[in-house]
Amino acid sequence: MAKQPAKLGLWTSTSLVVGGMIGAGVYLVPATMATFGSVSLLGWAFAAIGTFFIARVFSGLSKMVPGAAGGLYAYTRHGFGDFAAFLVGWGYYLSVVTANAAITVSFVGAMSTFFPILKTNAVAAIAAGLGAIWGLTWINTRGIKASGEVQLVTSILKIVPLVAIAVGGLFFIKAANFLPFNNSGGSVFEAITSAAAIAMFALVGIECATIPAENVENPGKTVSRATMIGLGVTVLVYLLGAISIIGVIPESVLKNSASPYADAAVVIFGSSARYWAGAGAAIAAFGCLNGWILVQGQIPYAMASDKLFPGAFGWLNKKGTPYVGIIISSIIISLFMAMNYTKGLVDQFRFLSLMATITTLVPYLFCAAAYLIIRFSKKHADSGGWVAAIFVAVMAFAYSLWAIAGAGQTAVFYGFLLLLAGLPFYVWVVYRKSESR
């Protein structure tokens, strides 16, 4: 019999949210946003408000369905049943696996600051990526407590340099760098919308504390608090960082910067700061990868427990960890990551990433609707606060729908095909399920 896994507390659960949202990409986002001008700060604010409503939905669902393994998959199943839950779980799982490959590539890129050979030697780069993937895979098979401890430490270490640059930069701001306000070539509204779409993708991961809820202490309370605290910490770090980066680095330089935070750190703290900014990026990617490897085992485990995924994904080791799902997923990550360093397959990797983008947003849409459906059920019908609940659900649904539209026609089209590709698999699962009765 598998050993009951140790439980995650509030701060470890919060670190899953922060770690899932803040990856190495945060070090590059300011350069992307620079093309819009300082109006991009309003894009950050808009995205933060929209994500707040999504966070409120997850916070409420974690209380109504406490301890549900799989988070957004489980909430969709409670609200819509097996079929919708399968589509959400299927798409989200593939999205996580593909994203983990991209995170690994960003980790290798960050490490190239210290080991230049990683920029020029594909074999060395692949070896470094595989080392990170399988090192963290081993840690995650040691139990959720071990994974949580790594997540907590790396979350603290990644935030320290970000906060240092964000706060330190406030003393080096030049007002002239905030002009022109709108450099997008379009209207202010169009610029805010485009900037918010980019910012929104930087905030994906708000759901991370809900996914291992089965292994969280007092999940009805802890997951809810961790989600809101994690969002608050992340938004504060992002907003302060965006203000400082724009204020310290001229727009003409920022839009072409390969490492905006490192460039700002040099201005604030001197030339040697570039290295600890690079270390921060590497730690951010490493911690982010650790958190998502945990997630990649929990989603198929929850689905397998409901007989909507192959039973092997539900097998637990002595530490109470779904080790088969984690290992199989890491094999897929390794293949996708290696594709990025194979010249002929680079376009295929980008194509897979594009298709997976939409599947990180569809679950938000379903959960916003499931929030009201579960509230309407007899069990929660007398819980009160209906006006506030409807407002939160409508805002979260509208924002999720807007974010899906903002992902672009290509992402929506291929993401939709990716979801439909799971239908034959669902038919097979249902057949096997009926045969076992």
C-alpha positions as CSV (number, residue, x, y, z in Angstrom):
1,M,0.0,0.0,0.0
2,A,1.4,3.4,-1.0
3,K,2.5,5.7,1.8
4,Q,0.3,8.7,2.4
5,P,2.2,11.7,1.1
6,A,3.1,14.6,3.3
7,K,0.9,17.6,3.0
8,L,1.7,21.0,1.5
9,G,1.2,24.1,3.7
10,L,0.2,27.6,2.8
11,W,3.6,29.0,1.9
12,T,4.6,26.0,-0.2
13,S,1.3,26.1,-2.0
14,T,1.8,29.8,-2.6
15,S,5.2,29.1,-4.0
16,L,3.6,26.8,-6.6
17,V,1.5,29.7,-7.8
18,V,4.4,32.2,-7.8
19,G,6.7,29.6,-9.3
20,G,4.3,28.6,-12.0
21,M,3.7,32.2,-13.0
22,I,7.2,33.6,-12.8
23,G,9.6,31.8,-15.1
24,A,12.6,32.9,-17.1
25,G,10.2,34.6,-19.6
26,V,9.7,37.5,-17.2
27,Y,13.3,38.6,-18.0
28,L,12.3,39.0,-21.7
29,V,8.7,40.3,-21.5
30,P,9.8,44.0,-20.9
31,A,11.5,44.1,-24.3
32,T,8.4,42.7,-26.0
33,M,6.2,45.3,-24.2
34,A,8.6,48.1,-25.1
35,T,7.3,48.3,-28.6
36,F,4.0,49.7,-27.3
37,G,5.5,52.4,-25.1
38,S,4.7,53.2,-21.5
39,V,1.0,52.5,-22.3
40,S,2.0,48.9,-21.8
41,L,1.8,49.6,-18.0
42,L,-2.0,49.9,-18.5
43,G,-1.9,46.6,-20.3
44,W,-0.3,45.1,-17.2
45,A,-3.0,46.6,-15.0
46,F,-5.8,45.4,-17.3
47,A,-4.3,41.8,-17.3
48,A,-3.9,41.9,-13.5
49,I,-7.6,42.9,-13.0
50,G,-8.8,40.1,-15.4
51,T,-6.6,37.5,-13.7
52,F,-7.9,38.7,-10.3
53,F,-11.4,37.5,-11.3
54,I,-10.1,34.2,-12.5
55,A,-8.2,33.8,-9.2
56,R,-11.4,34.5,-7.4
57,V,-13.1,31.8,-9.3
58,F,-10.4,29.3,-8.4
59,S,-10.5,30.5,-4.8
60,G,-14.2,29.9,-4.6
61,L,-14.1,26.5,-6.4
62,S,-11.4,25.3,-4.0
63,K,-13.8,26.0,-1.1
64,M,-16.8,24.4,-2.7
65,V,-14.9,21.3,-4.0
66,P,-12.1,21.0,-1.4
67,G,-9.3,18.5,-1.9
68,A,-10.3,17.7,-5.5
69,A,-7.3,16.2,-7.3
70,G,-6.6,17.8,-10.6
71,G,-7.9,21.3,-9.9
72,L,-9.4,22.8,-13.0
73,Y,-10.0,19.3,-14.5
74,A,-11.9,18.3,-11.3
75,Y,-13.9,21.5,-11.2
76,T,-14.9,21.0,-14.9
77,R,-16.0,17.5,-14.1
78,H,-18.1,18.6,-11.2
79,G,-19.8,21.2,-13.3
80,F,-20.0,19.6,-16.8
81,G,-19.4,15.9,-16.4
82,D,-16.8,13.5,-17.8
83,F,-16.7,14.6,-21.5
84,A,-15.9,18.2,-20.9
85,A,-13.5,17.3,-18.1
86,F,-11.7,15.0,-20.4
87,L,-11.2,17.7,-23.1
88,V,-10.0,20.1,-20.5
89,G,-7.6,17.6,-18.9
90,W,-6.4,16.3,-22.2
91,G,-5.6,19.7,-23.7
92,Y,-4.2,21.1,-20.5
93,Y,-1.9,18.1,-20.0
94,L,-0.5,18.4,-23.6
95,S,-0.1,22.1,-23.0
96,V,1.9,21.6,-19.8
97,V,4.2,19.0,-21.4
98,T,4.9,21.3,-24.4
99,A,5.4,24.3,-22.1
100,N,7.9,22.4,-20.0
101,A,10.0,21.8,-23.1
102,A,10.0,25.5,-23.8
103,I,10.9,26.3,-20.1
104,T,13.8,23.9,-20.3
105,V,15.1,25.7,-23.4
106,S,14.9,29.0,-21.5
107,F,16.8,27.5,-18.6
108,V,19.6,26.4,-20.9
109,G,19.6,29.9,-22.5
110,A,19.9,31.5,-19.0
111,M,22.8,29.1,-18.1
112,S,24.7,30.1,-21.2
113,T,25.6,33.3,-19.4
114,F,27.9,31.3,-17.3
115,F,28.7,28.5,-19.8
116,P,29.0,30.0,-23.3
117,I,29.4,26.6,-24.9
118,L,25.6,26.1,-24.4
119,K,25.1,28.8,-27.1
120,T,27.2,27.1,-29.7
121,N,27.1,23.4,-29.0
122,A,23.8,21.6,-29.5
123,V,25.0,18.4,-27.7
124,A,26.0,20.4,-24.6
125,A,22.7,22.3,-24.6
126,I,20.6,19.1,-24.9
127,A,22.7,17.5,-22.1
128,A,22.1,20.5,-19.8
129,G,18.4,20.4,-20.6
130,L,18.1,16.7,-20.0
131,G,20.0,17.1,-16.7
132,A,17.5,19.7,-15.5
133,I,14.5,17.6,-16.6
134,W,15.6,14.3,-15.1
135,G,17.1,15.8,-12.0
136,L,13.7,17.5,-11.2
137,T,11.8,14.3,-12.3
138,W,13.8,12.4,-9.7
139,I,13.0,15.0,-7.0
140,N,9.3,14.9,-7.9
141,T,9.2,11.1,-7.6
142,R,10.6,11.5,-4.1
143,G,7.2,12.9,-3.0
144,I,5.2,16.1,-3.2
145,K,6.9,17.4,0.0
146,A,10.3,17.3,-1.6
147,S,9.0,19.0,-4.7
148,G,7.3,21.6,-2.6
149,E,10.5,22.4,-0.7
150,V,12.4,22.9,-3.9
151,Q,9.6,25.1,-5.2
152,L,9.6,27.3,-2.0
153,V,13.4,27.8,-2.1
154,T,13.6,28.6,-5.8
155,S,10.6,30.9,-5.6
156,I,12.3,32.9,-2.9
157,L,15.6,33.0,-4.8
158,K,14.0,34.0,-8.0
159,I,12.0,36.9,-6.4
160,V,15.0,38.4,-4.6
161,P,16.9,39.7,-7.8
162,L,13.6,40.7,-9.4
163,V,12.6,42.8,-6.3
164,A,16.1,44.2,-6.0
165,I,16.0,45.5,-9.6
166,A,12.3,46.6,-9.4
167,V,12.8,48.6,-6.2
168,G,16.3,49.8,-6.9
169,G,15.3,51.0,-10.4
170,L,12.7,53.4,-8.9
171,F,15.7,55.6,-7.8
172,F,17.2,55.7,-11.3
173,I,14.0,56.5,-13.3
174,K,14.1,59.2,-16.0
175,A,10.7,60.7,-16.9
176,A,11.8,61.1,-20.5
177,N,12.0,57.3,-20.9
178,F,8.2,57.1,-20.5
179,L,7.7,59.0,-23.7
180,P,6.2,58.4,-26.2
181,F,3.3,57.1,-24.2
182,N,1.8,55.2,-27.1
183,N,4.4,54.0,-29.7
184,S,2.3,51.2,-31.2
185,G,1.0,53.0,-34.2
186,G,-2.6,52.3,-33.3
187,S,-5.1,53.7,-30.8
188,V,-4.5,53.7,-27.0
189,F,-7.2,51.0,-26.6
190,E,-5.6,48.8,-29.3
191,A,-2.2,49.2,-27.6
192,I,-3.6,48.3,-24.2
193,T,-5.4,45.3,-25.6
194,S,-2.3,44.0,-27.3
195,A,-0.1,44.6,-24.3
196,A,-2.6,43.0,-22.0
197,A,-2.6,39.9,-24.2
198,I,1.1,39.5,-23.7
199,A,0.9,40.3,-20.0
200,M,-1.9,37.7,-19.6
201,F,0.3,34.9,-20.9
202,A,2.9,35.9,-18.3
203,L,0.2,35.4,-15.6
204,V,-0.8,31.9,-16.7
205,G,-0.3,29.5,-13.8
206,I,-2.7,31.1,-11.3
207,E,-4.3,27.6,-11.0
208,C,-1.2,25.8,-9.8
209,A,-2.2,25.5,-6.2
210,T,-5.5,23.9,-7.1
211,I,-4.0,20.9,-9.0
212,P,-2.4,19.0,-6.1
213,A,-5.2,20.0,-3.7
214,E,-5.6,16.4,-2.6
215,N,-2.1,16.8,-1.0
216,V,-2.7,20.2,0.7
217,E,-3.4,20.7,4.4
218,N,-6.9,22.0,4.9
219,P,-7.3,22.5,1.1
220,G,-10.6,24.4,1.3
221,K,-8.9,27.3,3.1
222,T,-5.2,26.9,2.1
223,V,-5.6,26.7,-1.7
224,S,-7.9,29.7,-1.7
225,R,-5.5,31.8,0.3
226,A,-2.4,30.6,-1.6
227,T,-4.1,31.5,-5.0
228,M,-4.8,35.1,-3.9
229,I,-1.5,35.6,-2.1
230,G,0.4,34.2,-5.1
231,L,-1.4,36.5,-7.5
232,G,-0.7,39.5,-5.3
233,V,3.0,38.8,-5.0
234,T,3.4,38.1,-8.7
235,V,1.5,41.2,-9.9
236,L,3.4,43.4,-7.5
237,V,6.7,42.0,-8.8
238,Y,5.7,42.3,-12.4
239,L,4.3,45.9,-12.1
240,L,7.2,47.3,-10.1
241,G,9.6,45.6,-12.5
242,A,7.8,47.0,-15.6
243,I,7.9,50.5,-14.2
244,S,11.6,50.4,-13.3
245,I,12.7,48.8,-16.6
246,I,10.8,51.3,-18.7
247,G,12.0,54.2,-16.5
248,V,15.7,53.1,-16.5
249,I,16.3,52.0,-20.1
250,P,15.4,54.2,-23.1
251,E,12.7,52.7,-25.4
252,S,15.1,52.6,-28.3
253,V,17.5,50.4,-26.3
254,L,14.9,48.4,-24.5
255,K,13.0,47.1,-27.5
256,N,16.3,45.5,-28.8
257,S,17.5,44.2,-25.4
258,A,18.1,40.4,-25.1
259,S,18.1,40.7,-21.3
260,P,16.2,43.9,-20.0
261,Y,16.5,43.0,-16.3
262,A,20.3,42.4,-16.7
263,D,20.7,45.7,-18.5
264,A,18.8,47.5,-15.8
265,A,20.8,45.8,-13.1
266,V,24.0,47.0,-14.7
267,V,22.7,50.6,-14.6
268,I,21.6,50.3,-11.0
269,F,24.3,48.1,-9.4
270,G,27.2,48.0,-11.8
271,S,28.6,45.6,-14.4
272,S,28.9,42.6,-12.1
273,A,25.2,42.7,-11.5
274,R,24.6,41.1,-15.0
275,Y,25.8,37.8,-13.6
276,W,23.4,37.6,-10.7
277,A,20.6,38.8,-12.9
278,G,21.5,35.9,-15.2
279,A,21.5,33.6,-12.2
280,G,18.1,34.8,-11.3
281,A,16.8,34.0,-14.7
282,A,18.2,30.4,-14.5
283,I,16.7,29.9,-11.0
284,A,13.4,31.3,-12.3
285,A,13.3,28.8,-15.1
286,F,14.5,25.9,-12.9
287,G,11.9,26.6,-10.2
288,C,9.2,27.0,-12.8
289,L,10.1,23.7,-14.5
290,N,10.0,22.0,-11.1
291,G,6.4,23.2,-10.4
292,W,5.1,22.3,-13.8
293,I,6.7,18.8,-13.6
294,L,4.7,18.3,-10.4
295,V,1.6,19.4,-12.3
296,Q,2.3,17.1,-15.3
297,G,2.0,14.1,-12.9
298,Q,-1.1,15.3,-11.0
299,I,-3.4,16.0,-14.0
300,P,-3.2,12.5,-15.6
301,Y,-3.3,11.0,-12.1
302,A,-6.6,12.6,-11.4
303,M,-8.0,11.6,-14.8
304,A,-6.8,8.0,-14.3
305,S,-8.4,7.9,-10.9
306,D,-11.7,8.7,-12.6
307,K,-11.0,6.1,-15.3
308,L,-10.6,8.7,-18.0
309,F,-7.0,8.1,-18.6
310,P,-4.8,4.9,-18.8
311,G,-4.7,3.2,-15.4
312,A,-0.9,3.3,-15.3
313,F,-1.0,7.1,-14.8
314,G,-2.7,6.4,-11.5
315,W,0.0,4.2,-10.1
316,L,1.6,5.5,-6.9
317,N,5.1,4.7,-5.5
318,K,5.9,4.3,-1.8
319,K,6.1,8.1,-1.5
320,G,2.5,8.4,-2.7
321,T,3.6,10.0,-6.0
322,P,2.1,9.2,-9.5
323,Y,5.6,8.3,-10.8
324,V,4.5,6.6,-14.0
325,G,2.8,9.8,-15.2
326,I,5.8,12.0,-14.3
327,I,8.3,9.7,-16.0
328,I,6.3,9.3,-19.2
329,S,5.7,13.0,-19.4
330,S,9.4,13.7,-18.8
331,I,10.3,11.4,-21.7
332,I,7.9,13.5,-24.0
333,I,9.5,16.7,-22.6
334,S,12.9,15.4,-23.4
335,L,12.0,14.7,-27.0
336,F,10.3,18.1,-27.5
337,M,13.3,19.9,-25.9
338,A,15.7,18.1,-28.2
339,M,13.6,19.1,-31.2
340,N,14.4,22.7,-30.5
341,Y,18.1,22.0,-31.1
342,T,17.6,20.0,-34.3
343,K,17.6,22.4,-37.2
344,G,15.0,20.6,-39.3
345,L,12.5,20.3,-36.4
346,V,12.6,23.8,-34.9
347,D,9.5,24.8,-36.8
348,Q,7.7,21.7,-35.6
349,F,8.5,22.6,-32.0
350,R,7.1,26.1,-32.5
351,F,4.1,24.7,-34.1
352,L,3.3,22.5,-31.2
353,S,3.8,25.4,-28.8
354,L,1.3,27.4,-30.8
355,M,-1.3,24.7,-30.7
356,A,-0.9,24.3,-27.0
357,T,-1.3,28.0,-26.2
358,I,-5.1,27.9,-26.4
359,T,-5.4,24.9,-24.1
360,T,-4.1,26.9,-21.2
361,L,-7.0,29.3,-21.6
362,V,-10.0,27.0,-22.4
363,P,-9.9,25.5,-18.8
364,Y,-10.3,29.0,-17.4
365,L,-13.4,29.5,-19.5
366,F,-14.9,26.2,-18.3
367,C,-14.1,26.8,-14.7
368,A,-15.7,30.3,-14.8
369,A,-18.9,28.6,-16.0
370,A,-18.6,25.6,-13.6
371,Y,-18.3,28.1,-10.7
372,L,-21.9,29.1,-11.1
373,I,-23.1,25.6,-11.9
374,I,-21.7,24.2,-8.7
375,R,-23.1,27.2,-6.8
376,F,-26.5,26.5,-8.3
377,S,-26.4,22.9,-7.0
378,K,-28.4,22.1,-3.9
379,K,-25.3,21.7,-1.8
380,H,-24.3,25.3,-2.2
381,A,-27.6,26.9,-3.0
382,D,-27.9,28.5,0.4
383,S,-24.4,29.9,0.6
384,G,-25.5,33.4,-0.3
385,G,-23.6,36.2,-2.0
386,W,-25.2,35.5,-5.4
387,V,-24.8,39.0,-6.9
388,A,-21.0,38.9,-6.1
389,A,-20.7,35.3,-7.3
390,I,-22.4,36.1,-10.6
391,F,-20.4,39.2,-11.2
392,V,-17.1,37.4,-10.5
393,A,-18.1,34.5,-12.8
394,V,-19.2,36.8,-15.6
395,M,-16.0,38.9,-15.5
396,A,-13.8,35.8,-15.4
397,F,-15.7,34.2,-18.3
398,A,-15.6,37.4,-20.3
399,Y,-11.9,37.9,-19.7
400,S,-11.1,34.3,-20.5
401,L,-13.0,34.6,-23.8
402,W,-11.2,37.8,-24.6
403,A,-7.9,36.2,-23.9
404,I,-8.7,33.2,-26.2
405,A,-9.7,35.7,-29.0
406,G,-6.5,37.6,-28.3
407,A,-4.4,34.5,-28.8
408,G,-4.9,34.9,-32.5
409,Q,-6.7,33.0,-35.2
410,T,-3.9,30.5,-35.8
411,A,-3.6,29.6,-32.1
412,V,-7.4,29.2,-31.8
413,F,-7.7,27.1,-35.0
414,Y,-4.9,24.7,-34.2
415,G,-5.7,24.6,-30.5
416,F,-9.3,23.6,-31.3
417,L,-7.9,20.8,-33.6
418,L,-5.7,19.7,-30.8
419,L,-8.7,19.3,-28.5
420,L,-10.7,17.4,-31.1
421,A,-7.7,15.1,-31.6
422,G,-8.5,13.7,-28.2
423,L,-12.0,12.4,-29.2
424,P,-10.9,9.0,-30.5
425,F,-8.9,8.5,-27.3
426,Y,-12.0,9.4,-25.2
427,V,-14.0,6.8,-27.2
428,W,-11.4,4.2,-26.3
429,V,-11.4,5.2,-22.7
430,V,-15.2,5.0,-22.4
431,Y,-15.1,1.6,-24.1
432,R,-12.5,0.3,-21.7
433,K,-14.5,1.7,-18.8
434,S,-17.7,0.0,-19.9
435,E,-15.8,-3.3,-20.4
436,S,-14.5,-3.2,-16.8
437,R,-18.0,-3.0,-15.3
